[in-house]
Amino acid sequence: SLFDVLVIDECAQSIEPQCWIAIQHAKKLVMAGDHKQLDPTVKSVEAGEQGLSQSIFERVMQFKGPKTSTMLVEQYRMNEAIM
């Protein structure tokens, strides 16, 4: 492996093949994102029908469920008054 830890931010918006290239070279994987928000952008209808419209993040959440996830408790991106 090349990487001790691989962090894929907004993983829920990435198509699965993009992620696998890096994942195979990492000892540990951390995926960040929200599979209930935006789906991966797939312009080809055929590719979407073949499964590329589902992200690896969503697939892991369906397969492994909540026991593999952690909800963040601290908001770092948004001003406190807006939250």
Jmol script that loads the backbone (N, CA, C; Angstrom):
load data "model"
ATOM      1  N   SER A   1       0.835  -1.206   0.000  1.00  0.00           N
ATOM      2  CA  SER A   1       0.000   0.000   0.000  1.00  0.00           C
ATOM      3  C   SER A   1       0.866   1.250   0.000  1.00  0.00           C
ATOM      4  N   LEU A   2       0.348   2.252  -0.662  1.00  0.00           N
ATOM      5  CA  LEU A   2       1.013   3.546  -0.711  1.00  0.00           C
ATOM      6  C   LEU A   2       0.593   4.460   0.426  1.00  0.00           C
ATOM      7  N   PHE A   3      -0.653   4.339   0.874  1.00  0.00           N
ATOM      8  CA  PHE A   3      -1.218   5.253   1.857  1.00  0.00           C
ATOM      9  C   PHE A   3      -1.572   4.520   3.141  1.00  0.00           C
ATOM     10  N   ASP A   4      -1.275   5.149   4.280  1.00  0.00           N
ATOM     11  CA  ASP A   4      -1.722   4.600   5.557  1.00  0.00           C
ATOM     12  C   ASP A   4      -3.227   4.804   5.701  1.00  0.00           C
ATOM     13  N   VAL A   5      -3.692   6.017   5.360  1.00  0.00           N
ATOM     14  CA  VAL A   5      -5.108   6.349   5.455  1.00  0.00           C
ATOM     15  C   VAL A   5      -5.523   7.113   4.205  1.00  0.00           C
ATOM     16  N   LEU A   6      -6.643   6.720   3.649  1.00  0.00           N
ATOM     17  CA  LEU A   6      -7.226   7.423   2.507  1.00  0.00           C
ATOM     18  C   LEU A   6      -8.537   8.032   2.963  1.00  0.00           C
ATOM     19  N   VAL A   7      -8.706   9.343   2.789  1.00  0.00           N
ATOM     20  CA  VAL A   7      -9.947  10.026   3.128  1.00  0.00           C
ATOM     21  C   VAL A   7     -10.593  10.480   1.823  1.00  0.00           C
ATOM     22  N   ILE A   8     -11.818  10.026   1.591  1.00  0.00           N
ATOM     23  CA  ILE A   8     -12.563  10.453   0.414  1.00  0.00           C
ATOM     24  C   ILE A   8     -13.696  11.346   0.906  1.00  0.00           C
ATOM     25  N   ASP A   9     -13.545  12.648   0.691  1.00  0.00           N
ATOM     26  CA  ASP A   9     -14.561  13.617   1.104  1.00  0.00           C
ATOM     27  C   ASP A   9     -15.658  13.659   0.048  1.00  0.00           C
ATOM     28  N   GLU A  10     -16.872  13.908   0.472  1.00  0.00           N
ATOM     29  CA  GLU A  10     -18.046  13.909  -0.414  1.00  0.00           C
ATOM     30  C   GLU A  10     -18.115  12.603  -1.206  1.00  0.00           C
ATOM     31  N   CYS A  11     -17.812  11.527  -0.535  1.00  0.00           N
ATOM     32  CA  CYS A  11     -17.777  10.206  -1.167  1.00  0.00           C
ATOM     33  C   CYS A  11     -19.126   9.795  -1.745  1.00  0.00           C
ATOM     34  N   ALA A  12     -20.196  10.305  -1.172  1.00  0.00           N
ATOM     35  CA  ALA A  12     -21.534   9.951  -1.656  1.00  0.00           C
ATOM     36  C   ALA A  12     -21.822  10.530  -3.035  1.00  0.00           C
ATOM     37  N   GLN A  13     -20.984  11.462  -3.487  1.00  0.00           N
ATOM     38  CA  GLN A  13     -21.169  12.066  -4.806  1.00  0.00           C
ATOM     39  C   GLN A  13     -20.178  11.524  -5.832  1.00  0.00           C
ATOM     40  N   SER A  14     -19.348  10.590  -5.424  1.00  0.00           N
ATOM     41  CA  SER A  14     -18.343  10.018  -6.315  1.00  0.00           C
ATOM     42  C   SER A  14     -18.858   8.722  -6.924  1.00  0.00           C
ATOM     43  N   ILE A  15     -18.559   8.516  -8.186  1.00  0.00           N
ATOM     44  CA  ILE A  15     -18.931   7.228  -8.765  1.00  0.00           C
ATOM     45  C   ILE A  15     -17.939   6.172  -8.260  1.00  0.00           C
ATOM     46  N   GLU A  16     -18.423   4.969  -8.109  1.00  0.00           N
ATOM     47  CA  GLU A  16     -17.647   3.903  -7.470  1.00  0.00           C
ATOM     48  C   GLU A  16     -16.300   3.611  -8.128  1.00  0.00           C
ATOM     49  N   PRO A  17     -16.202   3.496  -9.450  1.00  0.00           N
ATOM     50  CA  PRO A  17     -14.897   3.185 -10.047  1.00  0.00           C
ATOM     51  C   PRO A  17     -13.808   4.206  -9.719  1.00  0.00           C
ATOM     52  N   GLN A  18     -14.179   5.464  -9.557  1.00  0.00           N
ATOM     53  CA  GLN A  18     -13.186   6.475  -9.182  1.00  0.00           C
ATOM     54  C   GLN A  18     -12.576   6.154  -7.827  1.00  0.00           C
ATOM     55  N   CYS A  19     -13.381   5.701  -6.909  1.00  0.00           N
ATOM     56  CA  CYS A  19     -12.918   5.418  -5.556  1.00  0.00           C
ATOM     57  C   CYS A  19     -12.029   4.182  -5.493  1.00  0.00           C
ATOM     58  N   TRP A  20     -12.370   3.148  -6.250  1.00  0.00           N
ATOM     59  CA  TRP A  20     -11.630   1.892  -6.170  1.00  0.00           C
ATOM     60  C   TRP A  20     -10.167   2.032  -6.567  1.00  0.00           C
ATOM     61  N   ILE A  21      -9.864   2.938  -7.452  1.00  0.00           N
ATOM     62  CA  ILE A  21      -8.471   3.115  -7.881  1.00  0.00           C
ATOM     63  C   ILE A  21      -7.589   3.456  -6.685  1.00  0.00           C
ATOM     64  N   ALA A  22      -8.022   4.412  -5.878  1.00  0.00           N
ATOM     65  CA  ALA A  22      -7.237   4.821  -4.711  1.00  0.00           C
ATOM     66  C   ALA A  22      -7.362   3.828  -3.555  1.00  0.00           C
ATOM     67  N   ILE A  23      -8.560   3.271  -3.352  1.00  0.00           N
ATOM     68  CA  ILE A  23      -8.799   2.364  -2.225  1.00  0.00           C
ATOM     69  C   ILE A  23      -7.862   1.165  -2.236  1.00  0.00           C
ATOM     70  N   GLN A  24      -7.568   0.645  -3.403  1.00  0.00           N
ATOM     71  CA  GLN A  24      -6.715  -0.539  -3.465  1.00  0.00           C
ATOM     72  C   GLN A  24      -5.281  -0.270  -3.007  1.00  0.00           C
ATOM     73  N   HIS A  25      -4.936   1.013  -2.819  1.00  0.00           N
ATOM     74  CA  HIS A  25      -3.581   1.369  -2.391  1.00  0.00           C
ATOM     75  C   HIS A  25      -3.545   1.927  -0.970  1.00  0.00           C
ATOM     76  N   ALA A  26      -4.596   1.694  -0.191  1.00  0.00           N
ATOM     77  CA  ALA A  26      -4.664   2.243   1.158  1.00  0.00           C
ATOM     78  C   ALA A  26      -4.875   1.146   2.194  1.00  0.00           C
ATOM     79  N   LYS A  27      -4.274   1.350   3.365  1.00  0.00           N
ATOM     80  CA  LYS A  27      -4.453   0.407   4.467  1.00  0.00           C
ATOM     81  C   LYS A  27      -5.784   0.637   5.178  1.00  0.00           C
ATOM     82  N   LYS A  28      -6.198   1.891   5.254  1.00  0.00           N
ATOM     83  CA  LYS A  28      -7.429   2.243   5.954  1.00  0.00           C
ATOM     84  C   LYS A  28      -8.183   3.271   5.128  1.00  0.00           C
ATOM     85  N   LEU A  29      -9.508   3.191   5.160  1.00  0.00           N
ATOM     86  CA  LEU A  29     -10.350   4.087   4.372  1.00  0.00           C
ATOM     87  C   LEU A  29     -11.323   4.828   5.274  1.00  0.00           C
ATOM     88  N   VAL A  30     -11.414   6.138   5.081  1.00  0.00           N
ATOM     89  CA  VAL A  30     -12.406   6.964   5.751  1.00  0.00           C
ATOM     90  C   VAL A  30     -13.216   7.648   4.655  1.00  0.00           C
ATOM     91  N   MET A  31     -14.528   7.398   4.657  1.00  0.00           N
ATOM     92  CA  MET A  31     -15.410   8.028   3.678  1.00  0.00           C
ATOM     93  C   MET A  31     -16.251   9.074   4.401  1.00  0.00           C
ATOM     94  N   ALA A  32     -16.301  10.273   3.847  1.00  0.00           N
ATOM     95  CA  ALA A  32     -17.103  11.354   4.429  1.00  0.00           C
ATOM     96  C   ALA A  32     -18.147  11.782   3.419  1.00  0.00           C
ATOM     97  N   GLY A  33     -19.329  12.057   3.893  1.00  0.00           N
ATOM     98  CA  GLY A  33     -20.392  12.502   3.010  1.00  0.00           C
ATOM     99  C   GLY A  33     -21.746  12.156   3.571  1.00  0.00           C
ATOM    100  N   ASP A  34     -22.770  12.444   2.799  1.00  0.00           N
ATOM    101  CA  ASP A  34     -24.137  12.159   3.207  1.00  0.00           C
ATOM    102  C   ASP A  34     -24.858  11.504   2.040  1.00  0.00           C
ATOM    103  N   HIS A  35     -25.115  10.218   2.156  1.00  0.00           N
ATOM    104  CA  HIS A  35     -25.748   9.463   1.075  1.00  0.00           C
ATOM    105  C   HIS A  35     -27.224   9.829   0.897  1.00  0.00           C
ATOM    106  N   LYS A  36     -27.752  10.689   1.761  1.00  0.00           N
ATOM    107  CA  LYS A  36     -29.140  11.143   1.635  1.00  0.00           C
ATOM    108  C   LYS A  36     -29.222  12.487   0.902  1.00  0.00           C
ATOM    109  N   GLN A  37     -28.068  13.049   0.523  1.00  0.00           N
ATOM    110  CA  GLN A  37     -28.071  14.332  -0.184  1.00  0.00           C
ATOM    111  C   GLN A  37     -27.947  14.098  -1.687  1.00  0.00           C
ATOM    112  N   LEU A  38     -26.881  14.573  -2.299  1.00  0.00           N
ATOM    113  CA  LEU A  38     -26.714  14.500  -3.747  1.00  0.00           C
ATOM    114  C   LEU A  38     -26.146  13.159  -4.189  1.00  0.00           C
ATOM    115  N   ASP A  39     -26.696  12.627  -5.258  1.00  0.00           N
ATOM    116  CA  ASP A  39     -26.180  11.402  -5.862  1.00  0.00           C
ATOM    117  C   ASP A  39     -24.979  11.725  -6.743  1.00  0.00           C
ATOM    118  N   PRO A  40     -24.224  10.717  -7.162  1.00  0.00           N
ATOM    119  CA  PRO A  40     -23.153  10.947  -8.124  1.00  0.00           C
ATOM    120  C   PRO A  40     -23.721  11.514  -9.429  1.00  0.00           C
ATOM    121  N   THR A  41     -22.949  12.350 -10.083  1.00  0.00           N
ATOM    122  CA  THR A  41     -23.370  12.894 -11.372  1.00  0.00           C
ATOM    123  C   THR A  41     -22.990  11.903 -12.462  1.00  0.00           C
ATOM    124  N   VAL A  42     -23.997  11.308 -13.071  1.00  0.00           N
ATOM    125  CA  VAL A  42     -23.789  10.347 -14.149  1.00  0.00           C
ATOM    126  C   VAL A  42     -24.622  10.822 -15.327  1.00  0.00           C
ATOM    127  N   LYS A  43     -23.969  11.255 -16.383  1.00  0.00           N
ATOM    128  CA  LYS A  43     -24.677  11.822 -17.542  1.00  0.00           C
ATOM    129  C   LYS A  43     -25.263  10.755 -18.455  1.00  0.00           C
ATOM    130  N   SER A  44     -24.711   9.576 -18.437  1.00  0.00           N
ATOM    131  CA  SER A  44     -25.178   8.500 -19.306  1.00  0.00           C
ATOM    132  C   SER A  44     -26.318   7.744 -18.626  1.00  0.00           C
ATOM    133  N   VAL A  45     -27.473   7.715 -19.258  1.00  0.00           N
ATOM    134  CA  VAL A  45     -28.612   6.969 -18.736  1.00  0.00           C
ATOM    135  C   VAL A  45     -28.259   5.481 -18.632  1.00  0.00           C
ATOM    136  N   GLU A  46     -27.606   4.977 -19.659  1.00  0.00           N
ATOM    137  CA  GLU A  46     -27.224   3.565 -19.667  1.00  0.00           C
ATOM    138  C   GLU A  46     -26.284   3.232 -18.506  1.00  0.00           C
ATOM    139  N   ALA A  47     -25.298   4.089 -18.259  1.00  0.00           N
ATOM    140  CA  ALA A  47     -24.365   3.863 -17.153  1.00  0.00           C
ATOM    141  C   ALA A  47     -25.096   3.890 -15.813  1.00  0.00           C
ATOM    142  N   GLY A  48     -26.043   4.814 -15.681  1.00  0.00           N
ATOM    143  CA  GLY A  48     -26.837   4.887 -14.462  1.00  0.00           C
ATOM    144  C   GLY A  48     -27.648   3.629 -14.245  1.00  0.00           C
ATOM    145  N   GLU A  49     -28.240   3.121 -15.312  1.00  0.00           N
ATOM    146  CA  GLU A  49     -29.029   1.892 -15.229  1.00  0.00           C
ATOM    147  C   GLU A  49     -28.154   0.678 -14.916  1.00  0.00           C
ATOM    148  N   GLN A  50     -26.884   0.748 -15.277  1.00  0.00           N
ATOM    149  CA  GLN A  50     -25.947  -0.351 -15.020  1.00  0.00           C
ATOM    150  C   GLN A  50     -25.384  -0.301 -13.594  1.00  0.00           C
ATOM    151  N   GLY A  51     -25.752   0.721 -12.815  1.00  0.00           N
ATOM    152  CA  GLY A  51     -25.334   0.778 -11.421  1.00  0.00           C
ATOM    153  C   GLY A  51     -24.395   1.913 -11.053  1.00  0.00           C
ATOM    154  N   LEU A  52     -23.937   2.684 -12.023  1.00  0.00           N
ATOM    155  CA  LEU A  52     -22.991   3.750 -11.693  1.00  0.00           C
ATOM    156  C   LEU A  52     -23.637   4.934 -10.986  1.00  0.00           C
ATOM    157  N   SER A  53     -24.950   4.978 -10.919  1.00  0.00           N
ATOM    158  CA  SER A  53     -25.596   6.085 -10.223  1.00  0.00           C
ATOM    159  C   SER A  53     -25.606   5.872  -8.706  1.00  0.00           C
ATOM    160  N   GLN A  54     -25.151   4.724  -8.259  1.00  0.00           N
ATOM    161  CA  GLN A  54     -25.042   4.462  -6.824  1.00  0.00           C
ATOM    162  C   GLN A  54     -23.579   4.592  -6.415  1.00  0.00           C
ATOM    163  N   SER A  55     -23.323   5.394  -5.392  1.00  0.00           N
ATOM    164  CA  SER A  55     -21.948   5.594  -4.933  1.00  0.00           C
ATOM    165  C   SER A  55     -21.512   4.424  -4.056  1.00  0.00           C
ATOM    166  N   ILE A  56     -20.213   4.287  -3.889  1.00  0.00           N
ATOM    167  CA  ILE A  56     -19.693   3.253  -2.993  1.00  0.00           C
ATOM    168  C   ILE A  56     -20.129   3.544  -1.562  1.00  0.00           C
ATOM    169  N   PHE A  57     -20.243   4.820  -1.217  1.00  0.00           N
ATOM    170  CA  PHE A  57     -20.698   5.227   0.110  1.00  0.00           C
ATOM    171  C   PHE A  57     -22.102   4.687   0.374  1.00  0.00           C
ATOM    172  N   GLU A  58     -23.005   4.871  -0.587  1.00  0.00           N
ATOM    173  CA  GLU A  58     -24.377   4.392  -0.451  1.00  0.00           C
ATOM    174  C   GLU A  58     -24.415   2.859  -0.382  1.00  0.00           C
ATOM    175  N   ARG A  59     -23.611   2.221  -1.190  1.00  0.00           N
ATOM    176  CA  ARG A  59     -23.563   0.756  -1.195  1.00  0.00           C
ATOM    177  C   ARG A  59     -23.110   0.225   0.172  1.00  0.00           C
ATOM    178  N   VAL A  60     -22.105   0.839   0.759  1.00  0.00           N
ATOM    179  CA  VAL A  60     -21.620   0.415   2.076  1.00  0.00           C
ATOM    180  C   VAL A  60     -22.701   0.644   3.130  1.00  0.00           C
ATOM    181  N   MET A  61     -23.390   1.778   3.063  1.00  0.00           N
ATOM    182  CA  MET A  61     -24.440   2.059   4.040  1.00  0.00           C
ATOM    183  C   MET A  61     -25.587   1.040   3.929  1.00  0.00           C
ATOM    184  N   GLN A  62     -25.919   0.611   2.728  1.00  0.00           N
ATOM    185  CA  GLN A  62     -26.975  -0.382   2.549  1.00  0.00           C
ATOM    186  C   GLN A  62     -26.522  -1.760   3.033  1.00  0.00           C
ATOM    187  N   PHE A  63     -25.271  -2.086   2.770  1.00  0.00           N
ATOM    188  CA  PHE A  63     -24.758  -3.408   3.102  1.00  0.00           C
ATOM    189  C   PHE A  63     -24.439  -3.547   4.588  1.00  0.00           C
ATOM    190  N   LYS A  64     -23.697  -2.581   5.115  1.00  0.00           N
ATOM    191  CA  LYS A  64     -23.224  -2.648   6.496  1.00  0.00           C
ATOM    192  C   LYS A  64     -24.147  -1.927   7.471  1.00  0.00           C
ATOM    193  N   GLY A  65     -24.854  -0.906   6.997  1.00  0.00           N
ATOM    194  CA  GLY A  65     -25.793  -0.180   7.841  1.00  0.00           C
ATOM    195  C   GLY A  65     -25.130   0.770   8.820  1.00  0.00           C
ATOM    196  N   PRO A  66     -25.911   1.258   9.774  1.00  0.00           N
ATOM    197  CA  PRO A  66     -25.452   2.294  10.711  1.00  0.00           C
ATOM    198  C   PRO A  66     -24.249   1.916  11.558  1.00  0.00           C
ATOM    199  N   LYS A  67     -24.016   0.622  11.756  1.00  0.00           N
ATOM    200  CA  LYS A  67     -22.886   0.234  12.613  1.00  0.00           C
ATOM    201  C   LYS A  67     -21.536   0.640  12.014  1.00  0.00           C
ATOM    202  N   THR A  68     -21.494   0.973  10.732  1.00  0.00           N
ATOM    203  CA  THR A  68     -20.238   1.391  10.113  1.00  0.00           C
ATOM    204  C   THR A  68     -20.123   2.904  10.012  1.00  0.00           C
ATOM    205  N   SER A  69     -21.141   3.624  10.470  1.00  0.00           N
ATOM    206  CA  SER A  69     -21.127   5.077  10.295  1.00  0.00           C
ATOM    207  C   SER A  69     -21.094   5.798  11.632  1.00  0.00           C
ATOM    208  N   THR A  70     -20.658   7.048  11.570  1.00  0.00           N
ATOM    209  CA  THR A  70     -20.641   7.927  12.725  1.00  0.00           C
ATOM    210  C   THR A  70     -21.194   9.270  12.295  1.00  0.00           C
ATOM    211  N   MET A  71     -22.170   9.772  13.025  1.00  0.00           N
ATOM    212  CA  MET A  71     -22.721  11.080  12.731  1.00  0.00           C
ATOM    213  C   MET A  71     -21.840  12.134  13.400  1.00  0.00           C
ATOM    214  N   LEU A  72     -21.460  13.133  12.627  1.00  0.00           N
ATOM    215  CA  LEU A  72     -20.649  14.205  13.194  1.00  0.00           C
ATOM    216  C   LEU A  72     -21.487  15.039  14.154  1.00  0.00           C
ATOM    217  N   VAL A  73     -20.892  15.452  15.249  1.00  0.00           N
ATOM    218  CA  VAL A  73     -21.624  16.234  16.243  1.00  0.00           C
ATOM    219  C   VAL A  73     -21.191  17.704  16.255  1.00  0.00           C
ATOM    220  N   GLU A  74     -20.142  18.011  15.550  1.00  0.00           N
ATOM    221  CA  GLU A  74     -19.628  19.384  15.497  1.00  0.00           C
ATOM    222  C   GLU A  74     -19.731  19.901  14.071  1.00  0.00           C
ATOM    223  N   GLN A  75     -20.300  21.086  13.917  1.00  0.00           N
ATOM    224  CA  GLN A  75     -20.446  21.715  12.606  1.00  0.00           C
ATOM    225  C   GLN A  75     -19.290  22.691  12.401  1.00  0.00           C
ATOM    226  N   TYR A  76     -18.476  22.448  11.386  1.00  0.00           N
ATOM    227  CA  TYR A  76     -17.315  23.289  11.137  1.00  0.00           C
ATOM    228  C   TYR A  76     -17.501  24.211   9.940  1.00  0.00           C
ATOM    229  N   ARG A  77     -18.449  23.925   9.072  1.00  0.00           N
ATOM    230  CA  ARG A  77     -18.567  24.654   7.821  1.00  0.00           C
ATOM    231  C   ARG A  77     -19.558  25.801   7.841  1.00  0.00           C
ATOM    232  N   MET A  78     -20.454  25.834   8.803  1.00  0.00           N
ATOM    233  CA  MET A  78     -21.528  26.801   8.775  1.00  0.00           C
ATOM    234  C   MET A  78     -21.442  27.737   9.981  1.00  0.00           C
ATOM    235  N   ASN A  79     -21.713  29.007   9.740  1.00  0.00           N
ATOM    236  CA  ASN A  79     -21.749  29.992  10.808  1.00  0.00           C
ATOM    237  C   ASN A  79     -22.809  29.604  11.829  1.00  0.00           C
ATOM    238  N   GLU A  80     -22.512  29.787  13.113  1.00  0.00           N
ATOM    239  CA  GLU A  80     -23.404  29.367  14.179  1.00  0.00           C
ATOM    240  C   GLU A  80     -24.790  30.023  14.088  1.00  0.00           C
ATOM    241  N   ALA A  81     -24.861  31.271  13.677  1.00  0.00           N
ATOM    242  CA  ALA A  81     -26.154  31.976  13.567  1.00  0.00           C
ATOM    243  C   ALA A  81     -27.035  31.339  12.486  1.00  0.00           C
ATOM    244  N   ILE A  82     -26.444  30.796  11.434  1.00  0.00           N
ATOM    245  CA  ILE A  82     -27.194  30.159  10.346  1.00  0.00           C
ATOM    246  C   ILE A  82     -27.685  28.781  10.761  1.00  0.00           C
ATOM    247  N   MET A  83     -26.890  28.070  11.582  1.00  0.00           N
ATOM    248  CA  MET A  83     -27.266  26.726  11.995  1.00  0.00           C
ATOM    249  C   MET A  83     -28.574  26.756  12.736  1.00  0.00           C
TER     250      MET A  83
END
end "model"
wireframe off; spacefill off
backbone 0.3
color backbone group
